[in-house]
């Protein structure tokens, strides 16, 4: 009995050491990937990586991971010299292949979501324009200062926010904000003056990991929510 007790104790200790080593190795790989992604994306916020599966060490030996979750905060996409901030991206990568030092990886497929707050959209719009919730899914309220015939006045419009194909970028998408109706519509010059301030397009693909594409969007009180997916997606590296 004493021998069996010793064997059990040794087994428990070895098991605890293995679990500890496994969690340390997983944490090391997560930190390496997060640091690489942080540098690659030029984030103003942070990158968090969570590697699924136990034990991690058996996955690490083959450099194949079943699933990696990624949370990015403060992503900036640049189009035509103008930056658009994406507050948060949450994505899951499946069938991930890592390189030798865990600083690069690619996934067979991935899906996720992204959030643009109304503060993000306001900064993406022109100076003097504010964007808020429009009271229904896919709607935003755009308020702008308008100059027309020497007068300056403020107008608000309810606009539809949609995802459309970018003509100059194959497979790329543009977020389009377009007023449903314009106050004074029909008066010569007034509609174009208001739309020049309230309507705008912004491309976000440059802020996403390579291979991850925008699929759809909707809006609610917290902002504009986008769905993402892709295949052969670069998790880190180039």
Backbone torsions as a table, in degrees:
resi	resn	phi	psi	omega
1	UNK	NA	-41.1	-179.8
2	UNK	-63.0	-39.2	178.7
3	UNK	-62.2	-44.2	178.9
4	UNK	-63.3	-37.8	179.5
5	UNK	-63.8	-41.9	178.9
6	UNK	-64.2	-41.8	178.7
7	UNK	-61.3	-42.5	179.5
8	UNK	-64.0	-44.0	-179.9
9	UNK	-61.6	-45.5	179.0
10	UNK	-61.8	-40.9	179.0
11	UNK	-62.1	-41.6	179.1
12	UNK	-64.2	-43.7	179.9
13	UNK	-62.9	-46.1	179.8
14	UNK	-63.5	-38.9	178.5
15	UNK	-63.3	-42.8	179.2
16	UNK	-64.4	-40.2	178.4
17	UNK	-64.5	-39.3	179.7
18	UNK	-65.9	-45.1	179.1
19	UNK	-61.7	-43.5	178.9
20	UNK	-61.3	-44.2	179.3
21	UNK	-65.5	-38.7	-179.8
22	UNK	-64.2	-44.1	-179.6
23	UNK	-68.3	-36.1	177.6
24	UNK	-64.6	-43.3	-179.7
25	UNK	-64.3	-41.1	178.6
26	UNK	-63.1	-43.2	179.1
27	UNK	-63.2	-39.2	178.2
28	UNK	-61.8	-47.1	-179.9
29	UNK	-63.6	-40.6	178.3
30	UNK	-61.5	-43.3	-179.8
31	UNK	-66.3	-40.1	179.3
32	UNK	-62.3	-44.9	179.3
33	UNK	-65.8	-43.2	-179.4
34	UNK	-61.4	-43.5	179.2
35	UNK	-62.8	-41.6	-179.3
36	UNK	-64.9	-44.5	-179.7
37	UNK	-66.1	-40.5	179.0
38	UNK	-57.5	-45.6	-178.9
39	UNK	-70.8	-40.5	-176.1
40	UNK	-66.5	-44.2	-176.1
41	UNK	-83.7	-12.7	-178.0
42	UNK	61.0	46.1	-173.1
43	UNK	-68.1	140.9	169.7
44	UNK	-85.6	-13.0	180.0
45	UNK	-110.9	-118.5	-173.3
46	UNK	-143.6	165.6	174.3
47	UNK	-127.4	130.5	177.5
48	UNK	-123.9	132.5	-178.7
49	UNK	-120.9	135.1	177.6
50	UNK	-129.1	114.4	-180.0
51	UNK	-93.2	124.1	-178.9
52	UNK	-88.5	161.1	173.7
53	UNK	100.4	140.8	176.2
54	UNK	-139.4	138.2	-2.6
55	UNK	-77.7	148.2	178.1
56	UNK	-71.2	-36.4	-173.3
57	UNK	-59.3	-35.5	178.9
58	UNK	-68.7	-33.7	175.1
59	UNK	-70.2	-40.2	-176.8
60	UNK	-63.6	-36.5	-178.8
61	UNK	-60.8	-34.9	179.4
62	UNK	-93.7	-8.5	-177.0
63	UNK	62.2	24.2	176.7
64	UNK	-116.3	124.4	-179.9
65	UNK	-115.5	138.4	-179.5
66	UNK	-68.0	-47.1	-177.0
67	UNK	-151.9	137.2	175.3
68	UNK	-129.5	125.5	176.5
69	UNK	-98.4	138.9	-177.6
70	UNK	-129.5	131.6	174.2
71	UNK	-122.3	120.1	178.6
72	UNK	-112.2	138.4	175.6
73	UNK	-127.0	136.2	177.5
74	UNK	77.5	41.7	177.7
75	UNK	-81.8	138.6	178.3
76	UNK	-118.9	125.9	174.8
77	UNK	-104.9	138.6	-178.7
78	UNK	-118.0	127.9	177.6
79	UNK	-141.9	129.7	-178.6
80	UNK	53.2	37.3	177.0
81	UNK	76.6	4.1	-178.6
82	UNK	-113.8	134.0	-178.1
83	UNK	-94.3	139.8	173.3
84	UNK	-124.3	125.0	-178.0
85	UNK	-89.5	134.2	172.8
86	UNK	-106.7	114.9	-173.4
87	UNK	-60.1	-43.3	-174.6
88	UNK	-153.4	139.1	172.0
89	UNK	-126.0	127.7	174.2
90	UNK	-118.2	121.5	-176.9
91	UNK	-139.7	147.9	175.1
92	UNK	-116.2	128.4	-178.6
93	UNK	-110.1	130.7	-176.8
94	UNK	-117.4	142.8	-178.4
95	UNK	65.3	56.6	-174.5
96	UNK	-89.4	132.4	176.3
97	UNK	-111.2	120.2	-179.0
98	UNK	-101.4	155.4	173.8
99	UNK	-84.8	-174.9	-171.9
100	UNK	-61.7	-36.3	-176.4
101	UNK	-106.8	14.3	175.2
102	UNK	64.4	20.5	179.6
103	UNK	-94.1	-11.1	179.7
104	UNK	-138.1	152.8	178.8
105	UNK	-165.5	157.3	174.7
106	UNK	-139.3	153.7	-175.1
107	UNK	-121.4	145.8	176.8
108	UNK	-63.5	-39.4	178.6
109	UNK	-153.5	160.8	-179.9
110	UNK	-155.0	153.7	173.1
111	UNK	-147.6	158.3	-179.0
112	UNK	-178.3	-167.7	179.6
113	UNK	-136.6	160.0	176.3
114	UNK	-139.6	152.8	-179.5
115	UNK	-126.9	127.5	167.8
116	UNK	-110.1	115.7	176.8
117	UNK	-74.6	167.5	177.9
118	UNK	-69.3	-25.5	172.2
119	UNK	-64.9	-41.8	176.5
120	UNK	-59.2	-47.6	-177.3
121	UNK	-67.2	-35.7	177.4
122	UNK	-62.4	-43.1	178.2
123	UNK	-67.9	-28.4	179.6
124	UNK	-77.2	-23.0	179.2
125	UNK	-78.7	-176.0	179.7
126	UNK	-75.3	160.4	177.0
127	UNK	-60.0	134.7	-179.8
128	UNK	88.2	6.6	179.8
129	UNK	-114.4	135.4	175.6
130	UNK	-120.7	146.3	-179.4
131	UNK	-123.0	134.0	179.9
132	UNK	-139.4	175.9	179.5
133	UNK	-65.0	139.4	-177.6
134	UNK	-94.4	5.1	175.2
135	UNK	91.5	-4.5	179.8
136	UNK	-154.1	155.9	178.7
137	UNK	-56.0	132.4	178.7
138	UNK	81.4	6.6	-179.3
139	UNK	-118.5	142.5	174.4
140	UNK	-132.9	155.6	176.3
141	UNK	-105.4	123.3	-178.2
142	UNK	-113.8	124.9	178.7
143	UNK	-117.1	132.2	-175.5
144	UNK	-143.7	152.1	171.8
145	UNK	-89.1	126.2	-174.8
146	UNK	-114.7	136.9	172.2
147	UNK	-109.1	121.7	-176.7
148	UNK	-146.2	123.1	-180.0
149	UNK	53.7	42.3	176.4
150	UNK	81.0	-0.7	178.9
151	UNK	-110.2	149.2	176.8
152	UNK	-116.4	126.9	179.0
153	UNK	-143.0	165.4	-178.3
154	UNK	-110.0	134.2	178.6
155	UNK	-135.2	146.3	175.9
156	UNK	-118.3	141.0	178.3
157	UNK	-133.1	149.7	170.9
158	UNK	-91.3	125.0	-174.8
159	UNK	-120.4	152.8	173.3
160	UNK	-94.6	132.2	176.7
161	UNK	-106.1	124.7	-175.3
162	UNK	-133.4	168.4	176.7
163	UNK	-112.9	121.0	-177.6
164	UNK	-127.4	158.8	179.5
165	UNK	-70.1	138.6	175.7
166	UNK	-84.8	122.8	-175.6
167	UNK	-64.7	-37.0	-173.7
168	UNK	-88.8	-7.7	-178.0
169	UNK	-125.2	113.5	-178.4
170	UNK	-62.5	119.8	179.9
171	UNK	82.0	-6.3	-178.9
172	UNK	-78.7	160.1	-179.6
173	UNK	-127.8	151.4	178.3
174	UNK	-122.9	137.9	169.7
175	UNK	-87.1	122.6	-177.3
176	UNK	-115.0	129.1	175.3
177	UNK	-111.5	117.1	-173.7
178	UNK	-136.3	124.9	-178.1
179	UNK	-63.7	134.3	177.6
180	UNK	-69.3	-46.2	177.1
181	UNK	-141.6	153.3	-178.5
182	UNK	-119.5	130.8	176.1
183	UNK	-58.0	132.5	-179.2
184	UNK	78.9	16.1	-178.9
185	UNK	-57.7	132.7	-178.6
186	UNK	108.7	-24.5	176.4
187	UNK	-75.7	136.7	-176.4
188	UNK	-55.5	121.3	174.4
189	UNK	85.6	-20.1	-173.8
190	UNK	-71.4	-40.6	-178.6
191	UNK	-63.7	-47.0	-178.9
192	UNK	-64.8	-34.8	179.5
193	UNK	-65.3	-40.7	-179.6
194	UNK	-74.0	-45.7	-178.4
195	UNK	-64.4	-30.5	177.7
196	UNK	-59.8	-27.9	-179.4
197	UNK	-95.7	-35.2	-171.1
198	UNK	-95.5	-28.3	-177.9
199	UNK	-92.2	136.0	176.9
200	UNK	-158.5	157.3	175.6
201	UNK	-117.7	143.0	174.1
202	UNK	-140.1	132.2	178.3
203	UNK	-98.1	133.6	-173.8
204	UNK	-114.5	-5.4	-172.8
205	UNK	-57.3	-31.2	-176.7
206	UNK	-67.7	-16.5	179.8
207	UNK	-93.7	-1.1	-177.2
208	UNK	-100.3	152.6	172.3
209	UNK	-56.2	142.5	-178.1
210	UNK	-56.1	128.3	179.5
211	UNK	98.8	-15.0	178.6
212	UNK	-92.9	125.7	-173.9
213	UNK	-122.8	153.8	176.3
214	UNK	-77.5	137.0	-178.4
215	UNK	-113.3	-45.9	-175.7
216	UNK	-156.4	169.0	177.3
217	UNK	-150.8	160.5	170.2
218	UNK	-152.6	172.5	179.9
219	UNK	-132.5	151.3	171.5
220	UNK	-145.7	-165.0	-175.5
221	UNK	-63.3	-21.0	-177.1
222	UNK	-92.5	-16.1	179.6
223	UNK	147.4	-163.1	178.2
224	UNK	-98.3	124.7	-177.9
225	UNK	-105.5	131.7	-179.3
226	UNK	-118.9	147.1	172.3
227	UNK	-104.1	146.4	-175.3
228	UNK	-130.5	151.4	172.0
229	UNK	-162.8	166.2	178.2
230	UNK	177.3	170.1	175.5
231	UNK	-128.1	154.3	-174.9
232	UNK	51.3	52.7	-174.7
233	UNK	-89.6	134.0	177.5
234	UNK	-81.3	116.7	178.6
235	UNK	-81.9	-36.8	176.8
236	UNK	-158.9	153.5	-178.4
237	UNK	89.8	-170.9	-177.3
238	UNK	-140.5	NA	NA
